[in-house]
Amino acid sequence: MTKMFFNTLLYSLLINTCFSCATGTSDMGAEVPPAPPSQKSHTYYVDAATGSDQNKGTAETSAWKTLVRASQQKLNAGDRLLLKRGQTFEGELEITGKGSEDQRIEIGSYGTGDKPIVKGYEQSHYAIHILNADYLTLSGLEIVNTGKERLAGRTGVKVACTNYGVSHDIRITDLYIHDVNGSLSKDAGGGSALLIENGGKTIASRFDGLLIEGCRIKDCGRNGMIWSGYWERQDWLPNTHVVVRGNLIEGVPGDGIVPIGCDGCLIEYNVMRDCPDILPADQAAAGIWPWSCDNTVIQYNEVSGHKAPWDAQGFDCDYNCRNTLMQYNYSHDNYGGMMLICDSGNERNYSIGNQGSIVRYNISIGDGIRPKATRDGMFSPAMHLCGKLEHTLVERNIIHQNAKASADIDHTMICSNSWDGYPDGTTYQENIFYSAESSKIEMTKSTGSIFKHNWYLGQCEVYGSDSQPCSSNSAYQKLVLDVDANGYLGLQSLMDCQTLFGQTCHFVNKTAIERFFDEMLR
């Protein structure tokens, strides 16, 4: 990352994650007291080459040898467990421990050289498992969990809170997770680089304070990072103060970042790219999206090259969610379009539907390029709204559709259709819809749709119900089309070019895009 980007992330981190979590209460009324301060903290060392499990482990010269021995150690407030750099540790690292706000538990590395590698066994469901912990940081490790065959539910790092109450302030930072060979089928159990799981039948459990920052995920199946928790509304116990920031996801064919059962989750400055086309033909996936969440903010992210057989959008406001805010994101060159907004109208017994989604100031270039038929044929609209959506706002987005490689590829700009019900009360205002080839808007049986002052440029058909339609604009012509008809060079002037783990990425600049729309309206 550049120095400027790092400073921005650090400032945002301080603003968004400064909170006090001294005590918590489960929905069953059991108070979870803070951990008492440790009288004396210890640092434990693990050396796969010269260590011995008969050692005390409390000095580099008397290090343990295996993850089995390290997993047996109870960790208290202020303790550190360190793996030696430049070495590979085969097996599974099991961690539990109760740190405190001023004496965190740290899992990391020591010495010089490359990050230490934790490599799961042939049939390992995880390489690292953090269970029922408080105030714990996992950082600076490389994780591999391959096996010879794909294993349902296989993950790199599993962070779980089960029959525990409230797990406070867990931080997952600076990890390199790669080659996790999980199942490619969601129905079969899937797989992921990082799995966050909360639940419990005797003690309802959740996370209050979870940070995932600065991690690199590469070549993992099926997903990047995904949650598993309370999602039915009659039994909803959301995780809170969740922040996912500054992560790079590459070579992941399925879902990139999917919070489930969270309230107030913040997802920003993440990149997902180069998704391989290897999912089974019946599989749906998208880049970044919430499920059964309230008040999610997804901003300043970039998703490109998604190739799932179904969906494959950069972003998605999914069902059983309220007040999802998608803003300042960049989507490009995905098989699906920029955005999916959806809800199944048949599942209201445990779902509240999709209410109050806001999609604004996002940029899409060259999306909707699915080259082969799937489910409903060559279906890949730039925006897909389906199901019983209520009170959705779509405003000030830029969708730039380039010429498609084949006339058979879908040229639809917006499709608003059924998933056991139709969208109701959707407002589209002050958006830029540009298409290099003939493109249409299909509202089917959607109700209460309002179109106000949108731009229909190039060969995009003007929607007849728009109250103030515009079919030309000199500002867009000058900034974008005169610079590069395909849109990349011109529209990237509204973005900040940064590097993330040595990879060039683009994040929409808030000031630049807002000023641009203000100029468009003059």
N, C-alpha and C positions, 0 to 999 in steps of 0.2 A: 504494500500500500504506500502511496505517497504520504509525505509528512502532513500535508493539508488534510488528506482523507483520514489519517490516523487521529489528528486533533479533532476533526469533526465527530468521529465515532466516540472518542473519549468524552467529549463534552456531552454528546447525546446520551452516553452511558450513565454519566453522573446525574443527568436530569431525570432519566427514565427508570433508573434502578435504585435510587436512594430511598429506601424505606426501612422502617423498623418492624421486625417480625419476632419480637421477643416471646410472644405466646401465641397459641392458635387454639381453635376449638373445632372439633369435628361436628358434623351434623347430628351426631348421636349424643352430643353434649359433653364429651369427655375432654377436659382441658389438657393440653399438651404443654407442660412447663418447660422453661428454658433449661439447657444443660448447665450444671454448676461449673464454675471455672476449674480447669485442671490444675492440680498442685504443681505438677511438673510435666512438661511436654517432652516427647521423644521423637527422634528422627531414625527411621529404619531404612536400611540399605539392602538392595537385592542385586547380586552380581552373578550372572549365569555362567561365567567362565571360572572364577576362582572362589566363589562363595561356597558356604556349606550350611545346610539347614540345622546343623548342630551348633552353629554360632549364635551369639546374642542378637546380632543384626543391628546393633546400635552404633556401629562405626564402619567406615569404608573397609577397614582391615578385618572386620569380623562380620561381613555381610552374609545374608542368607543366599541360597542358590535358586530356589524355585518359587513359582507363583503359588504353589500349594501351601508352602510355609508362610508366605506373605499374607495369604487369604485367612490364615488362622489367627492372625494378630488382631485383637480388639483395639480399635483406634479411638482415642479420646481427644478432647479439645486441645488444639495446638499441635497435635502429632503430624508428622510427615512420613510418607512412604515413597521412597525414591528408587527408580530402576536405573541401572547404569547405561549411559549412552553408548551407542555403537554395538549393542548386543541384542539378540533375539531371545525372547522368553516364550516358550511354547506352553500352551495351556489356557486356563481361565483364571482371571483375577477377580475374586469376590471381595467387595468392599462394603462395610457398614461402619458407621461411626457417628457419634453425636458431638459435633463441634459447637462452638458458640460464636456469637456475633463478633467478639473481639479476639477469639482464638479458633481460627478456621482449621479444618483438617485439609492437608494438601497431598495430592497424589501426583507425582511428577518424575523428574529425572535428575541425575547428577553426572558429573564428569564432563568430558568433551566428546565431540563427534556428532554423528547423526542421532536423531531421536531413537530411543529404545523401541523395539518392535514387540508388541504382544500379538502372538499368533495363535489363534484358536486351534483346537484339535479337529480331526476329521469330521466328527459329528457334533461339534460345539454349536449350541444355539447362540452363544455370545462369546466374545473374547474378554470383555470386561463387564461386570455386573455390579452396579451400585444399588444397594437395597436399604431403604429405611434409614436415610442419613439426614443430617442437618449441617448447614454451614460447611460444605465440602467443595473443594475445587479439584477437578481433574484436568490436567494440562500437560502439553509438551510431549505427547506420546504418538507413536504410529501403531495403527491397529489393522490387522489382517485376519479374515475369517473365511477361508475359501472352501476347503474340502473338495473331494473329487466330483461330487454331484451336488446339484442344487437342493437345498434343504429348506422346507417350509418353516417360516418363522425365524430363519437365521438372521442375526444382526451383528454389527460390530460392537457397539456399546449399548447396553440396556440400563436405563435409569428407572428404578421402580420404587413405588411407595404403596405398600399393601398392608392392610389391617394395622395401620400405624398412627393415623391422625394426620397432622400437618407436617410435611417435610419442608424445612426452611432453606432458602437461599443456596441452591445447588448451581455451580458454575462449571460449564464444559467449554474449555477454550483451547485453541492452538493444537487441535488434534489433526492427524492425517489418517483418515479411514479409507481403506481401499480394498478392492477385490473381495467383497463380501458376496458369497455365492448363494443368495436366497432364491426362493421360488419366484418365478415371474408371474404367477397367477395369484390375484388377490383372493379369490375364493378358496384357494388351496392353503392360504396362510401368508403368502407373500414373503418378503424379506426386506431388510433395510440396513443402512449404515448406522443409524441411530434411532433407538426406540425409547419413547418416554411412556411409562405405563403407571397408572394409578387406579386403585380400586380396593376391594375388601368387603367381605360380608359381615364380619364381626365389628370392625372399626372402619367407618368410611374415611377414606384417605385422599389427600390431594397435595399438590405442590403450591407453596406460596413463595415465589422467588425462584425463577429458573432462567439462567442465562446460557445461551449457546452462541459463542462468538469466535470468529477467526479460525474456523475449522475448514479443512479441505476434504471433500468427499469425491472419490473417483472410482468408477467402474464397479458399482455396487448394484445388486438386484434385490428387490424390485424397485425400492424407493430410496430417497435420500434420508430424510428424517420425518418420522410420523409418530403420532401420539395414540394411546389407547386408554380410554378412561370412561367416566360417566357421561353418556350422551343422551339417554332418554330423559325427557324433560320432567317426568314425575320423580326421577331419581338423579337429578342434576346437581353435581357438586363440582364447580369449575375450579381449575387451576388459575392462579392469579399471579400478577407481576412476572409474566413470561416475556422474554426478549430474545429474538433470534436476529443476529446482526453480523454482517461482514463475512459470510460463509460462501465458499465456492463449491458448486456441485457440478461434476462433469461425468459423462458416460453413464448416467443413470436413466434407464428407459421408462420408468414409471413416474410416480408422483414425487415432486421435489421436496416441498415443505408443507406438511399438513397438520396443523394443530387441531386437536379434537377435545371438546369439553374444557374450553378455556374462556375466561372473561378478561378483556382488556389486553390481549396478546399484541405485541408490537413486532412486526417483521420488516426489516429494512436493510438496504445496502447488501443484499445477497444476489448471487449470480448463479443461474442454472443454464447449462449450455451442452451442446454436442450429445444429444440423447440418441442412443442406438436404436434402430428399428428392429427389435428382437422380441417384443411382447407377442403373446398369442393373439390371434385375430379377434377374440371376443373381449379383449381388455381395453378399459377406458382409463385414462390418466391425464393429468395436467400439471402445470408447473408449481404454482404456489396458491394454496386455497385453504380456507377454514371449513370445519364441519362441526355442527352442534356447538357453535361458539357465539358469544356476544361481544360487541364493541371491539372487533379486531381491526387493527390498522396495518395495512400492507402498503409500503411506500418505498420509493427509491430502489427498486429491484430491477433486474434484467433477466429475461428468460428468452432463450432462442434455441432453435433446432430440435423442438419436441416432435416426436414421430409416433406417438401412440396410435394404435388402430382406430380408437374412438376418442372424441374430445380433442386432446393434444393442444389445448389453448395455453397461452402463457399464464393466464390468471383466471380465477374462478371464485365467485361468491356462491358458496354451495348451500345445501338445505339445512334446516333446523338452526339457522343463524339469524341474529338480529344485529342491525346497525354495523354491517361490514363496510369499511372505508378503504377503497382502492384508489390510490392517488400517486402521481409522479412516478409511474412505472414504465418500463420500456420492454415491449414485446416485438420480436421480429423473427421471420423465417421459420415459423412453426407450422406443422401440418394443419392444426386447427387455427382458429382465429386468435384475436387478442384476449377476448373475454367470454367466459361462460357465467351466466347467472341462472340458477336452477333450484327447483324444489319439487319433490313428488307430492302431488295433491292428495294422494291416497293414504298418507301416513300421519295424520294429525293426532292419532291416539298417543304418540310419543314424540311428535314434532310440532313446533310452533310455526313451521313454514319458513319462508324467507322474507324477512321484513326489513324495510328501511336501508337497503343496500345503496351505497353511493359510489359511483365510478366517475372519477374526474381527473383531468390533467394527465392522462396517460397517452403514450405514443405507440402506435403499431405501424411497422413497416414490413411489407412483404409477407404477411401472415396469410393463412387460409390456402395452403398450397398442397393439400393432401393429393398424392398422385394416383391413388388406387381406391377402389370401392370398398366400403365398410358399412355394415348395418343398413343405413339408408342411402347407399350409393356413394357418390362423390360429394359427400356433405362436409363442408368446412367454411361456414360463414364467418365473416370478420367478427361479428358479435352474435352469440346465441343465447337467447332468453327462452326458458321453457319451464312449464309448471305453474303452480299457484304462487306467483310472486306478488308482493304487495308493496306499493309506495317506493319504487325504485327510481333513482335519479341518475341519469347519464348525461354529464355535461362537460364541455370544453375538452374533449378528447380529440386526438388527431389519428385518423385511420387512413393510411396511405397504402392502397392496393396497387401493386404493380401488375404488369402483364403476366398472365399465367403460362406455364410451359405447354399447356394443352387446353384446347377448347372444352374438353370434358371436365376440367377442374372447376369446382364450384366458384361462381363469381358473385355470390350473394353478399351484400354488405351487412344487413341485419336480418336475422330470422327469429321471430317471436312466435313460438308454437307450443304444443301441448306436451305435458308430462302429467297425465291425470288431472288436468286443469290448465288454465291459461293465465299469463301475466295480466295483472290489473293495476291500473294507476301508475304506469311508467312514464316519466318525463324525459324527453331527449331535447336538450337545448344547447345551442352554441357549440356544436361539434363540427369538426371538419371531416367530411367524407370525400376522399379523393379516390378515383378508380381510373386506371389507364385504359380499361376495357369496360364494356357495358356491364353495369352492376345494378342490382335491384334491392329493394327493401320489402320483406314479406312479414306482415303482421298477423296473418291468418285470422284466428278468432279472438285475439287479445282484445281486452276492453280497457277503456279509460286512458288510452295512450295519447300523450300530448307531445307534439313536435313544435319547437319554437326556435326560429332564427338559426337554423343549421346551414352550413355551406355544403353544397353538392357540386363537387368540382370534377374536372375531367369528364368521364362518361358515366358517372354515377347518376342514376335517375333521381329527379327531384320528387320527394315524397309529397303527394298531393294535399295532405292535411296539415303541412307545415304552415304556421301562421305568417312567418316572414322568411321564406326560403331565399337563398342566395346561390347563384350558379357561377359566379366568378369572384375573384378577389386578387387585387394587384399585389398585396403583401405576400400571399402564399406563392404567387407566381415568381416574385423576385427572390424570396428567401429560399424557396425549395426547388421549384421546377426549373428555373433558369440556372441553378447551380448543378443539379443532378436530378434528372427526371425520375430516377428510382427512389429518391427521397432521402437516402442515407446521409450524404454529405450535408445537405441543407438542414435537415431536422436534427442532426447531431450537434448543430450549433446551439440548440436548446438544451444541451446536455453537458455534463462534466466528464471528461475522459480521465479514467483512473486505471491503476493496475491493482489486481488482486491475485496474490500468489504468482506474480509474473505475467498474468494474463490481462490483456486490455479489456476494459469494460466501460460501459456508459451509464451514467445515472442522470435522470432528468433533473434539470436545474429549476427549482421552484420559481425563483425570481424571473428567469428568462422566459419560461413558458407562460406564466401569468401576464407578463408584459406583452408577449406576442399576441395573446388573445385580446388584450386591451387595445392593441394597435389594429387588430382585425375588425374590431367593432367601430372604429372611428370612421 
